[in-house]
Amino acid sequence: MEYRGVHWREDKNKWVVKMRHDGKIHHLGYFHNPVTAASVWDCAKRLAFGWGEYNFDGQAPPEYPEEKVRQMLIKKGILRGE
């Protein structure tokens, strides 16, 4: 199954998550599980844009909490720190 924002990296033997924001492609991380990767992408997209089509429901997966996704987006300059 294919998920938005997720693709397989053969050389890493992991799923990679990337998101486009302001014309730039941002690397969001590598994951062993494609469902976790897709959920992280959903959460990042919801936090960054507040809308759109998601793979699932836009919520962070339990093993990668929303606050961790939020901090990653702040570090990459996608969100402002509060």
N, C-alpha and C positions, 0 to 999 in steps of 0.2 A: 504494500500500500504506500502511496506517496502522500506526503504532507507538505503544506505550504511552508516555505522558509527552511526546509530541512533536506539535506542530501547526505549520501554515504561517502565517506572518505576512505578509500581503500588503503591508502598508505598509513592512516591512523587506526584503521579498523574500528572507527566510531562514526556516529552521526554528527554532522556539523550544522549549527544553526546560524543563519545570517539574516539581517533585516536591512532594508533600504530606508534611509531617513535623510532628508535634505540633500538628495542626490548622491549620497555616499552609502556604500555597503559596509555595514558593521558586523563583525564577527562576534557572536554571542556565546560561543562555547562548543565543546565536544561532549557527546553523551553516548552512553552504551545502549540506551533504549530509545527507539524512534518515537514512542509515545511521549516519553518525558521531554525529548527535544521539541516535539510539536507543541506540547503544552507550554514550554518556556517561550517559544515563539509567539504563541497566542497571548500569553500574559504580557510580554514585551510590547506587542502591537497594541493591546488594549491600553496599557499605561502610556505609551507614546502618542497614540492617535485617538483613543477613546471610542473607536468605531471600526467597522470593517468586517470582512469575512474571516472567520477563524477555523482552525482545524476542529476544535471542540467547542468549549464554552468561554474561552478567554481567561480562564482561571489558572493560576499557577499550580503545578503538580505538588503533591504533599512532600515529596523528597527534594524539592527546589522551591522554597517558599517565596511568596510575592516580594517580600522585603529584600531578598537576595537579588531578584530580578531588577527591582527598583534601583538598588545600589549599583548594579552593573550598568544600567542605563545612565545614571548620573555620572559615573566614572567616564563613560564614553561621550558625554556631552549631549546625549539625546534628551535627558530630563534635567531640570534644574534641581539642585539640592535644596532641601527645605529645613 
